[in-house]
Amino acid sequence: MTKIDIRKEESLDKALRKFKMRVRREGIIDEMKKREFYQKPSQRRRKEMAQAVRREQRRKREED
């Protein structure tokens, strides 16, 4: 669970900003979006392979 420390003189806006930053850094929002809809294992593998191909193509372009 994400937890932040709030000082007495700290405003609510600043505390909320801290919380959002911590949640984003921990990857909770990305994980939540990923789990929002069920994805079959074959779809997940296909997506991961496509991302790997794109990474490899980008790496090759940057080498040239």
Secondary structure, 3 states (H helix, E strand, C coil): CCCCCCCCCCCHHHHHHHHHHHHHHHCHHHHHHHCCCCCCHHHHHHHHHHHHHHHHHHHHHHHC
